[in-house]
Amino acid sequence: MSIYSYLRQEPYVGWLVAGAVLIILSGVYASMGKVYVRFEGWTFQSEKPKRFWWCIAGYFLGGVFFVGLFLYRVGAF
């Protein structure tokens, strides 16, 4: 079976991968104390704590959204 036919058969697997990556990134960034913000670069927890935690929450909730979308597509709900 080719990769193309596998992706055409189950297009929702990408949602699970994207969700897992975002959840893992939120944990890694929280432990590092810095987060990458688009168009701004790195934001440090010590310099802008409110912005830092909002970005961590964004990564985490984005991951939860993608995992939930995967579960919905699979038929778990």
C-alpha positions as CSV (number, residue, x, y, z in Angstrom):
1,M,0.0,0.0,0.0
2,S,1.4,3.4,-1.0
3,I,1.6,6.3,1.4
4,Y,-0.8,8.3,-0.8
5,S,-3.5,5.7,-0.6
6,Y,-3.0,5.4,3.2
7,L,-3.4,9.2,3.5
8,R,-6.5,9.2,1.3
9,Q,-8.0,6.4,3.4
10,E,-7.5,8.0,6.8
11,P,-7.1,11.7,6.5
12,Y,-7.8,12.3,10.2
13,V,-4.6,10.8,11.5
14,G,-2.9,14.1,10.8
15,W,-5.2,15.8,13.4
16,L,-3.9,13.4,16.1
17,V,-0.2,14.1,15.1
18,A,-0.8,17.9,15.1
19,G,-2.5,17.7,18.5
20,A,0.2,15.6,20.1
21,V,2.9,17.9,18.8
22,L,1.2,21.0,20.2
23,I,0.6,19.4,23.6
24,I,4.2,18.2,23.8
25,L,5.5,21.7,22.7
26,S,3.4,23.3,25.4
27,G,5.0,21.1,28.0
28,V,8.5,21.7,26.6
29,Y,8.1,25.4,26.4
30,A,6.7,25.6,29.9
31,S,9.6,23.8,31.3
32,M,12.1,25.9,29.3
33,G,10.6,29.1,30.5
34,K,10.4,30.6,26.9
35,V,7.9,30.2,24.1
36,Y,8.1,31.0,20.4
37,V,5.6,33.6,19.4
38,R,4.9,34.1,15.7
39,F,6.2,37.5,14.3
40,E,7.8,38.3,17.7
41,G,10.4,35.6,18.3
42,W,11.0,34.2,21.8
43,T,9.1,35.4,24.8
44,F,10.6,34.7,28.2
45,Q,8.6,33.9,31.3
46,S,10.6,36.3,33.4
47,E,10.1,39.3,31.0
48,K,6.4,38.9,30.1
49,P,4.8,36.4,32.3
50,K,1.2,37.1,31.2
51,R,2.0,36.8,27.5
52,F,4.1,33.7,28.2
53,W,1.2,31.8,29.9
54,W,-1.3,32.9,27.3
55,C,0.9,31.4,24.6
56,I,1.4,28.2,26.6
57,A,-2.4,28.0,27.0
58,G,-2.8,28.6,23.3
59,Y,-0.5,25.7,22.3
60,F,-2.1,23.4,24.8
61,L,-5.7,24.2,23.9
62,G,-4.8,24.0,20.2
63,G,-3.5,20.5,20.9
64,V,-6.6,19.5,22.8
65,F,-8.8,20.8,19.9
66,F,-6.9,18.7,17.3
67,V,-7.1,15.6,19.5
68,G,-10.8,16.2,20.0
69,L,-11.3,16.6,16.3
70,F,-9.5,13.4,15.7
71,L,-11.7,11.6,18.2
72,Y,-14.8,13.1,16.6
73,R,-13.7,11.9,13.2
74,V,-12.9,8.4,14.4
75,G,-16.4,8.2,16.0
76,A,-15.4,8.1,19.6
77,F,-18.1,10.6,20.5
